[in-house]
Every structure is written in C-alpha cells, then in structure tokens.
Amino acid sequence: MPLKKRIAYRIDVYFSIYPYAKTLALLLATMYLIGFGGLTLYAGPLLKQLAIANKSLGGGTIVILVEREKEEMEIDIAKQFIWEDILGFENAEFYIRRLPQLDGMRFIDVLISFPDAVPCGVIDASKHGKVILNPSDDYVLKEDDEVLVLAEDDDSYAPGPMPKVSVGVCPSRSNPPKFPERVLFCGWRRDIHDMIMVLEDWLPPGSELWMFNDVPVKERQKKLIDAGLDILGLVHIKLVHREGNAVIRRHLENLPVETFDSILILADESLEHSIVTLLLIRDIQGMRCASDPQNSTCMTRKSYASTRSCFEVVKGERL
C-alpha cells in the first residue's frame, strides 16, 4: 500500500478512536496554516481528514490561501473538476465494449455513429490490447477491436445508422456594401500613428478621421511623420485636424459631434478628464438631435448605422 494511503488510514483510525482529537487537530492545523502557508500543500491526507473533521463538527467551508500564481491555481482546479467528472461515478464515465457491427468502419465514421456517447479511442486486438486514444480518422476497426467511449452508463449507448446528410445548393453570399465613415479621436497618444494605420486598412475609401486635441497641427503632423506615418500615402481616410481642449464645452460645441459614426476618447494620465469629455459629448449630441429631430444628419446616422455611434475610452499605451 502506498505511504500516503497508509498515513491517511492511520489518521482516520485515530480520529475514530479519539473523537476529541478532531477539534484539537483542527485548531493546530489552522495555526500551522497561518504560520507556514504553502508547506501544507504536501500534507494532503492530513488536510483531507481535517476537512472531514471540520464538517462533522458543524464547521463551514475552509479556504486555504497559498502563495501560488493565480493562473496556475485556476488550471489545477479545472483539471481536478475534469478528472473528478470523467473518472468519478457521477455523470459520464469511460466504457469499453466489443461492437462487431463496427468492424471495417473508419474511425471518422465511428465518431458520428453514437447519438448518446462520444468515442474516444480503440483497443487494438492486433497489438495485444494496446489502447489508442483518438486514433487517426482513417483507422479501420478490425475483428476483436473494442471501442472506448464516454457515456452515461454501460447500457445507455449503442451505435446507430450512419446519419444521412442532404447536400443542398451552397447559398450565394454577398458582402454588404461599405459606406464611408466619420471617426473622431479626442486626445493624443504616443502610438496614435498605429491606430491611424489600423483605420486606414479597415475603413472604406472616402472616410474621415477627425483629430481633436490641444497639440498644435504642425507639431502633431511632425510627430506623425517622425513615427513613420506617410500622411500623403493615406488612401482610405482623410485626416481632419481641429485644435481645442476636450474638457471645455465651448470647444466641443465647435465639432459636429452628432455626425460621427464612432468616437474614441484617448485617455491621458487623468481618467476623470476622459469621463468629463464623454458626458459633455453625449449631452451635446442629445441636445442637438432633440432640438431638431428631423435633422437630416441625425436621421441619416441613426438609420444607416443602427445608432452605431460608439464610445471607447482608451487608456494606456496599448490598444
């Protein structure tokens, strides 16, 4: 018998003979966890028995905090649930059965022959019962081969007739037409040239990119050129420059904010300023469209883009 099982058995017997030891052991283990944390991971049988003791004493759930990477712990927990679900006696389980009616069939056809089970592999009789998990699609089942499946019970599955697929006419697909769009950038980022190139590749010809920030036009053009952007080489979008402060309402009111399909607020060090800009633009849009509901610009934008006017607050140096 493995050492871990012998230890677990002796602990279980000891707790059965001396019930008062459960409370004492639980107290000592709690102190040990506080003092030594992650070392208790190696005391698996003891922790299991302590959990049983805690439950028998009416205790609630015990949460053990260990110094491990969050992603590593999540993977381990997911593996534990998967193995318990597959190898336990609840839900689906593994079954092996000899099914003569599948002889001569390719494994790719076997995969779709079970409406209530999932074939996972075969037991190759010609190789003295070697287990082959996920064999190739062209593997042909031979006489005396067995099939390994994942099913609810040993009598809950059976191969059925091959499903028939009616081959129809491939429907014609037409890409919807793209219309020029107007995009507004509020603010400035060090990697704004990369964002411009993304829009250049994505937007249809005739689109406009409005750049509204407090960087002087000549200075921003120089920064874009120094960053490697070929302004004259832009084919799909046209740059429209406007200067102003995005947190001052009268500056924003000089922009046709109700006509843009998308608005990106490029956050600086102060996220509060970006929130103010967002609220101001929304208020200006609402007031202009409410005062003139038949405004052709508002009507066109709403019907064309299904109110696609979207806001994104972009913070940091990465998209």
N, C-alpha and C positions, 0 to 999 in steps of 0.2 A: 504494500500500500504506500502511495506517495507520502512524503513527510507532511505536506500541507494538510492532507486528509486526516492523517493521524493526529495532528495538532488540533484540527477542528473537532474531531471526535472526542478527544480528551477534554477539550473546553466545554463541549456540550454535556458530557457526562458530569463534569464538575459542577456546572450550573444547575444540573438536575438534582444533584445530591445536596448542594448548599444554595438554596434559593436566595438567601440574604446576600450572597456574593454578587448577584447581578447588580444590585444598587451600588455596591462599593466599586465594582469593576467599571460601571458606567461613569461614576464620579472620577475615578482615577484616569480613565481614558480621556474624558473631557479635559482634564488638566494637562494630560500628555499632549493632546492635540493643540492646545493653546501654546504649550512650550516648544514643541518640536515640529508642528505643522506637517510638512510634506513627508517626513520619515514614516509616518503611519501608513503610507500607501503600501508598504511592504508587510503590514500586519493584516493581510486580507481576511484570514479565518477569524481573527480576534474581532475585527470590525463587524464581520457578519454576525457573530454571536452577540456582540454588544447591541447591534441594531435589533435583533430578536428580543434581547432582554429589555431594551427600551420600549418596544412595542408591548411586551407582556406587562410592563409596569404602567401602561397607560400613557406613555410619552408620545409626543408629536414627532414630526419629521426632524431629522438631524441633518443639517447642512454642514459639510466639511469643506472648508476653504483651504486650498493648497496653492502654492506658488507655481503655477504652470501656465503656459500660453493658452489664451482663450480659444484659439483655433484648434490647438491640439486636444484640448478637453472636449470641444464640440465633436471632433472626429471620433474620439474614443467613445463618447456617449452614443453617437449614431451607430457605431459598429456594435456596441452592446445591444441596442434595440434590434438591430438587424439579425444578429446571431440568436437572440432570445426568440424572435419571431419565427425564424426558419427552423431552429433546432429544438425548440420547445414543443409542448404537446397542445398548444393552442394555435388556432388559425391554420395556415397551410403548413405541410410537412413534406419531407422527401419520401418518395416511394419508388421501388424498383419492381418491374414486372416484365415477364416474358409475354410478348404480344405477337403471335405468329402472323396475324393479318398485316403486319407492317413489314414483313420480310420483302426485300427487294426495293423498298422505298428509299428515296434520298432523304437525308435529314431535313432539308429545307421544306419537304412536303410533310414530314412528320410534325414539324413545328406548328402547322396550321390544321392538324388533324384532330386536336383535342380542344373541344369547346370549354371544358372545365378543368384544364390542367395546363401546366407550362413545361414542356420537355426541356431538360437541362443537359442531358448527356446520354451516353450509352455504355453498357457493359460489354466489351468486345470479347466474345467467346473464343475467337481465334487466337487471342493473346492472353489466354488463361485468366479471363475475367478482369482485364485491365479497365479501369474507369476512365472514360474520355469525356471530359466536360466540354460542352459547347464545341462539338466536332464541326468540321467543315460542312458547308451546305451540300457538297457532292458526296458525302459519306453515305454509302449504301448499307442498310441494315441486312445482316446475314442471318442464316439459320442459327438459332440458340442465342442470338444477341438479346440483351434486355435493355429496356428504356428506363432512364431515370427521370422522374417528373416531380414537380412541385404541385401538390394537390391538397384539397381539404381533408380527404380521408382515402383509405385504400380502395373503397368501393364507390367513390364519388366520381370516378372518371373512366372514360373508355374512348378509344378512337372512333371517330365518326367518318362519314363520307367526305371526300375532298370538296371543299367549298367551290362552287362554280362562280366565276366572275364573268359578267356580261360586258364584253368590250364594246363601248359606245364610241361615238364620234368625239374627238377632242374638241372641247368648246373653243371658239375663237376668243382671243384675248386682245383687247385694245387698251393701250395705255391712255389714261385720261390726259387731256391736254394741260400743259402747264402755262400759267399766266405770269407775267412779270409781278414781282412783289416789291414792297417797300419795307425796309427794315431800319430800325432806329437803334443806334448804340448810344447809351447815355453813360459817359465816363470814359476813362482811359485805362488800358492795361499794357504791361510791358510786352505781352505776346499778342497784341491785337492784330498784328500782321498775319499771324497764323489763322486767326478767326476770319479775317477777310478772305484768305485763300480758300477756306472751307466753304464760305458762301459763294465764292467765285465758281467752285466746282459744282455746287448744289443748286443754285438758283438759275432760272431760265434767263435767256438774254432779255435785256430791257429793264432789269431790276435795278433798284436804287438802294444804296446803303447810306443812310444819313448818320453822320458822326457829330454828336453834340457833347462838347466838353470845354473846359476852360484853358486847354492848351492852344496857343496861337496856331493858325492854319499853317503858316510857313514852317513853324517848328515841328508840328505833327507830321507834315509831309517829309521833312528831313529825317525824322525818326523812322518813318515807314520805309524810306529808301535805304537808310543805313541798316535796317533789319533785313534787307533783301527783297522787299516787295517791289515789283515792277508795276508802278501805278498806271503807266501808259499801256501796259500789256493786258489790263483787265478787259475782258470781252463781255462777260455776262452782267456785270454790275457797274454802276456808275457811282462814284463817291461824291456825296454832297456834304460840304463842311459847314457847320454852324458853331459859333462860339457862345459860351454862356455858362452860368452856374446852375447845375441841375437841382439845387435846393431852393432856388429863388423862383417864385411863381411867375413873375412877370417875364422872366427869361424863357420859361417853358411855354408860356402862352404865345410866344412868337413862333412856335412849332406847330405844324398841323398834326397833332398827336392822334387825332381821331382817324387819320387816314392810313396809319401803318398796320401792316399785317402782323408784325412781330416787333416787340420792344425788348431789348436786353439792357439791363442796368448793371454796369460793371462796377462792382463794389470796390471801394478803396479800403484803407485801414479802418474807417468808421462805417460799420454796417447801418448805424442809425441814419446816416445821410441817405443811404440807398432806400431805406423804408420811407423816408420823407418824400423822396423823389417818386417812388411808386404811388403813394397816396395822392400826391399832387397831380400826377398824370391821369390817374383814374378819375379824379374829381373834374379835371378839365375836360376829359373825354365825355363824362356823363353830362356835364352842363351843356356842352355844345350840341350833343345829339338830342338832349331833352328839349332844348330851346327851339330846335328846328328838326323835328322827327322826319320830315320829308326831304331832308338834306340828301342830295344825290350821293355824296361821298359816304355818309353813314349807311345809307341803304345799300349801296354797291358793296361796301366792305362786309356788311352783315350777310347778305345773300351769297356773295362769292365765296367767302371763307368759312361760312357757318360760325360766325363770330370767332374766327381763329386768332384774333388779337391776343397774343400770349405774352406773359411777362416772365422773365427769368432774371433772378438776381445772382450774378456770377461773382464769386468771391475767391480770392487766392490767385495762384499763378497757373493753374491748370484748368482746362475746360471740363 
